[in-house]
Amino acid sequence: MSRNDLLMDMVRHGLLIETGVRGVYGRRPEFEDTVERVDRLVGATGAQDGAETMRFPPVCSRADFTHSGFLTSFPHLAGAVHVFRGQDHAHRQLVRAVEEGRDWSEAFAPAEVVLTPAPCYPVYPTFAGTLPAKGGLVDVMSYCFRHEPSDDPARMQLFRIHEYVRAADRATIAAWLEAWLARVKSFTGTLCIEARCFVASDPFFGRGGKLLAESQRDQHLKREIVTTIASEEHPTAIISLNSHQDLFGEAFGIRTADGAVAHTACVGFGLERIALALYARHRFDRGRWPVSVREALEL
């Protein structure tokens, strides 16, 4: 199956709606219901840890976003928000540009927010200061934006991730990630998704980014759970486990109870990707999905 074949199947079966923009889709009721059921299963998988629940809109503070260092590593993925701040004269020029089919974007100035690239970004500022003895742990879910236009339905520009975000000392972070590695393997097994774990790297920008990616892989800071969705040759990451070391601890002044710079990590579940993996694996009649899958999703 090719990327385009899967997309056409999802549209034909009344699951996704094409919008004319690559990687941007509407969701019809059944697909949205499947995503919501996957989201609930993710929540149940992490419930035993007692994480604090936070939900943010799909934008974050421009100041915090800049402070996070995202633009240093991933400028090609970022999405900024711009707004009209002009008066009557500027409005007339804007309308004229629209009527004449000219570029009208110069009439818009940067807003105080940018589009959220991952749910964890608004969380790190909430950890600022000294953490409690057991550290910080947050359950967060949000729509995210990354500028990656593609015909692969699993590589959307707007999508949802459900994450668990941890801040603590180095040893606690390492143990927490290992515990989650076992959980995510059980999670994919329950859904009868054939998945593998790979040491991976983020898509850092430019020639310097290649060195960062090599370092990330060498230190096993990022692991991805991948499965076949639209291409057997290019499996898709549906879950990622990420250690940031002290990057965000330094950036946002996060300290452990003993005063050391905190380490952070996150475990992210791509909700639309997991839903797509279910349809790609079990096909389009949910009533015929394996019993264990239907039970887990309460279908």
C-alpha positions as CSV (number, residue, x, y, z in Angstrom):
1,M,0.0,0.0,0.0
2,S,1.3,3.5,-0.9
3,R,0.8,6.7,1.1
4,N,-1.7,7.9,-1.5
5,D,-3.6,4.6,-1.5
6,L,-4.1,4.7,2.3
7,L,-5.2,8.3,2.1
8,M,-7.7,7.5,-0.6
9,D,-9.0,4.6,1.4
10,M,-9.5,6.8,4.5
11,V,-11.4,9.3,2.4
12,R,-13.5,6.7,0.6
13,H,-14.5,5.0,3.9
14,G,-15.7,8.3,5.3
15,L,-12.9,8.7,7.9
16,L,-10.9,11.7,6.7
17,I,-11.8,14.8,4.7
18,E,-9.3,16.4,2.2
19,T,-9.0,20.2,2.5
20,G,-6.8,20.9,-0.5
21,V,-3.8,21.5,1.8
22,R,-1.3,18.6,2.1
23,G,-1.3,17.1,5.5
24,V,-4.4,19.0,6.7
25,Y,-7.5,16.9,7.0
26,G,-11.0,17.1,8.5
27,R,-12.1,14.2,10.7
28,R,-15.4,12.5,10.3
29,P,-17.3,11.0,13.3
30,E,-15.9,7.5,13.3
31,F,-12.3,8.5,12.9
32,E,-12.7,11.1,15.7
33,D,-14.3,8.5,17.9
34,T,-11.4,6.1,17.3
35,V,-8.9,8.8,18.2
36,E,-10.8,9.6,21.4
37,R,-10.9,6.0,22.4
38,V,-7.1,5.7,21.8
39,D,-6.7,8.8,23.9
40,R,-8.6,7.3,26.8
41,L,-6.5,4.1,26.6
42,V,-3.3,6.2,26.7
43,G,-4.7,7.9,29.8
44,A,-5.5,4.6,31.4
45,T,-2.0,3.3,30.7
46,G,-0.4,6.1,32.7
47,A,-3.1,6.6,35.4
48,Q,-1.2,4.6,38.0
49,D,1.5,7.2,38.3
50,G,-0.9,9.9,39.5
51,A,0.3,12.6,37.0
52,E,-1.1,16.1,37.3
53,T,-3.4,16.7,34.3
54,M,-2.9,19.9,32.3
55,R,-4.6,20.9,29.0
56,F,-3.4,23.8,27.0
57,P,-4.7,25.4,23.7
58,P,-2.7,24.6,20.6
59,V,-0.6,27.8,21.0
60,C,2.1,28.7,23.4
61,S,3.8,31.9,24.5
62,R,6.2,33.3,21.9
63,A,8.6,34.3,24.7
64,D,8.6,30.8,26.2
65,F,8.8,29.2,22.7
66,T,11.9,31.3,21.9
67,H,13.4,30.5,25.3
68,S,13.0,26.8,24.7
69,G,15.5,26.7,21.9
70,F,13.1,25.2,19.3
71,L,14.1,27.7,16.6
72,T,17.8,26.8,17.0
73,S,17.1,23.2,16.2
74,F,13.9,23.0,14.2
75,P,13.1,26.3,12.4
76,H,11.8,24.4,9.4
77,L,9.0,22.9,11.5
78,A,7.8,26.0,13.3
79,G,4.5,27.8,12.8
80,A,4.1,31.4,13.9
81,V,0.8,33.3,14.4
82,H,0.4,36.7,12.8
83,V,-2.5,39.2,13.3
84,F,-3.7,42.4,11.8
85,R,-2.9,45.5,13.9
86,G,-3.5,48.2,11.3
87,Q,-5.9,51.1,11.1
88,D,-8.3,52.2,8.3
89,H,-5.6,53.0,5.8
90,A,-3.8,49.7,6.3
91,H,-7.2,47.9,6.1
92,R,-7.9,49.5,2.8
93,Q,-4.5,48.4,1.5
94,L,-5.2,44.9,2.7
95,V,-8.6,44.6,1.0
96,R,-7.1,46.0,-2.2
97,A,-4.4,43.4,-2.1
98,V,-6.9,40.6,-1.6
99,E,-9.2,41.9,-4.4
100,E,-6.2,42.1,-6.8
101,G,-4.9,38.6,-5.9
102,R,-1.6,40.0,-4.4
103,D,0.2,38.8,-1.3
104,W,-1.5,40.3,1.7
105,S,0.6,38.8,4.5
106,E,2.7,42.0,5.0
107,A,-0.3,43.5,6.7
108,F,0.0,41.1,9.6
109,A,2.4,41.4,12.5
110,P,3.6,38.7,14.9
111,A,1.2,37.8,17.7
112,E,2.2,36.9,21.3
113,V,1.7,33.2,20.6
114,V,3.1,30.6,18.2
115,L,1.6,27.2,17.2
116,T,2.5,24.4,19.7
117,P,5.0,21.9,18.2
118,A,4.5,19.4,21.0
119,P,2.3,19.4,24.1
120,C,5.2,19.4,26.5
121,Y,6.4,22.9,25.5
122,P,3.9,24.8,27.6
123,V,4.6,22.5,30.5
124,Y,8.2,23.2,31.2
125,P,7.6,26.8,32.4
126,T,5.2,25.4,35.0
127,F,8.1,23.4,36.5
128,A,10.3,26.5,37.0
129,G,11.8,26.8,40.4
130,T,12.4,24.0,42.9
131,L,10.5,20.7,42.3
132,P,9.0,18.7,45.2
133,A,11.1,15.8,46.4
134,K,9.4,13.3,44.0
135,G,9.9,15.7,41.1
136,G,7.2,16.8,38.6
137,L,4.9,14.7,36.4
138,V,2.2,16.0,34.0
139,D,-0.3,14.4,31.7
140,V,-0.9,16.7,28.8
141,M,-2.6,16.4,25.4
142,S,-3.0,19.0,22.6
143,Y,-3.2,19.6,18.9
144,C,0.2,20.3,17.5
145,F,1.6,21.9,14.4
146,R,4.7,21.1,12.4
147,H,5.3,22.3,8.9
148,E,5.8,19.1,7.0
149,P,3.5,19.1,4.0
150,S,3.1,15.5,2.8
151,D,0.8,13.1,1.0
152,D,1.4,10.6,3.7
153,P,-1.7,10.7,5.9
154,A,0.4,9.7,8.9
155,R,2.5,12.8,8.5
156,M,-0.1,15.5,9.2
157,Q,0.7,19.2,9.8
158,L,-1.9,19.4,12.5
159,F,-2.3,16.4,14.8
160,R,-2.8,15.4,18.5
161,I,-0.2,14.0,20.9
162,H,-0.9,12.7,24.4
163,E,2.2,13.0,26.5
164,Y,3.5,12.3,30.0
165,V,6.2,14.8,30.9
166,R,8.6,14.2,33.8
167,A,11.1,16.5,35.6
168,A,13.4,15.0,38.3
169,D,17.0,14.0,38.9
170,R,18.9,12.0,36.2
171,A,18.5,8.6,37.8
172,T,14.8,9.0,38.3
173,I,14.3,10.1,34.7
174,A,16.3,7.0,33.4
175,A,14.2,4.6,35.5
176,W,10.9,6.3,34.5
177,L,11.7,6.0,30.8
178,E,12.6,2.3,31.2
179,A,9.3,1.6,32.9
180,W,7.5,3.4,30.1
181,L,9.3,1.3,27.5
182,A,7.7,-1.8,28.9
183,R,4.3,-0.1,29.1
184,V,4.3,1.0,25.4
185,K,5.3,-2.5,24.3
186,S,2.2,-3.8,26.2
187,F,0.1,-1.0,24.7
188,T,0.9,-1.9,21.1
189,G,0.4,-5.6,21.9
190,T,-3.0,-4.9,23.3
191,L,-4.0,-3.2,20.1
192,C,-2.5,-6.0,18.0
193,I,-0.2,-3.6,16.2
194,E,3.1,-5.1,15.0
195,A,5.6,-2.6,16.3
196,R,9.4,-2.3,16.8
197,C,11.6,-0.1,19.0
198,F,14.4,1.9,17.4
199,V,17.0,4.3,18.6
200,A,16.1,7.5,16.7
201,S,16.9,11.2,16.4
202,D,14.9,14.3,15.9
203,P,15.0,16.1,12.5
204,F,17.5,18.8,13.5
205,F,18.0,21.6,10.9
206,G,21.1,22.1,8.7
207,R,24.6,20.6,8.7
208,G,25.1,21.2,12.4
209,G,21.9,19.3,12.9
210,K,23.5,16.1,11.6
211,L,26.0,16.2,14.5
212,L,23.2,16.8,17.0
213,A,21.3,13.9,15.6
214,E,24.3,11.6,15.8
215,S,24.9,12.6,19.4
216,Q,21.3,12.0,20.2
217,R,21.4,8.5,18.7
218,D,24.8,7.7,20.3
219,Q,23.4,8.5,23.8
220,H,20.1,6.7,23.1
221,L,18.2,9.9,24.1
222,K,15.3,9.1,21.7
223,R,13.6,5.9,21.1
224,E,10.6,5.4,18.8
225,I,8.0,2.7,18.6
226,V,7.4,2.3,14.8
227,T,4.9,0.3,12.8
228,T,3.8,0.0,9.2
229,I,1.0,2.4,8.3
230,A,1.3,3.5,4.7
231,S,4.7,2.0,3.8
232,E,6.5,-1.1,4.8
233,E,9.8,0.4,3.6
234,H,9.3,3.5,5.7
235,P,7.6,2.6,9.0
236,T,6.0,5.4,11.0
237,A,6.7,6.3,14.6
238,I,3.6,6.2,16.7
239,I,5.1,6.6,20.2
240,S,8.4,8.2,21.2
241,L,10.4,8.2,24.5
242,N,12.6,11.2,24.8
243,S,15.3,12.2,27.3
244,H,16.2,15.9,27.2
245,Q,18.9,15.7,29.8
246,D,19.2,19.2,31.5
247,L,18.3,21.2,28.4
248,F,14.9,22.4,29.7
249,G,16.1,22.4,33.3
250,E,18.7,25.0,32.3
251,A,16.4,27.0,30.0
252,F,13.5,27.3,32.5
253,G,15.4,27.3,35.8
254,I,14.0,23.9,37.0
255,R,15.8,22.6,40.1
256,T,15.5,19.3,42.0
257,A,14.8,19.4,45.7
258,D,18.6,19.3,46.4
259,G,19.2,22.3,44.2
260,A,20.7,20.6,41.1
261,V,19.5,21.4,37.6
262,A,16.7,19.0,36.8
263,H,16.5,16.6,33.9
264,T,13.3,16.2,31.9
265,A,11.8,13.6,29.7
266,C,8.5,12.9,27.9
267,V,6.7,9.9,26.4
268,G,4.4,10.9,23.5
269,F,1.6,9.0,21.8
270,G,0.6,10.2,18.3
271,L,-3.1,9.7,18.5
272,E,-4.0,10.1,14.8
273,R,-1.1,7.9,13.9
274,I,-2.2,5.1,16.3
275,A,-5.7,5.4,14.9
276,L,-4.3,5.2,11.3
277,A,-2.2,2.2,12.3
278,L,-5.4,0.4,13.6
279,Y,-7.1,1.0,10.3
280,A,-4.1,0.0,8.2
281,R,-3.6,-3.2,10.3
282,H,-7.2,-4.2,10.9
283,R,-8.9,-2.5,8.0
284,F,-12.1,-0.5,7.9
285,D,-14.8,-2.5,9.7
286,R,-14.3,-1.8,13.4
287,G,-16.8,-4.6,14.3
288,R,-14.3,-7.1,12.8
289,W,-11.3,-5.9,14.7
290,P,-9.7,-8.5,17.1
291,V,-11.6,-9.0,20.3
292,S,-8.7,-7.7,22.5
293,V,-8.6,-4.5,20.4
294,R,-12.4,-3.9,20.7
295,E,-12.2,-4.6,24.4
296,A,-9.3,-2.3,25.0
297,L,-11.0,0.5,23.1
298,E,-14.5,-0.3,24.5
299,L,-15.9,-0.7,21.0
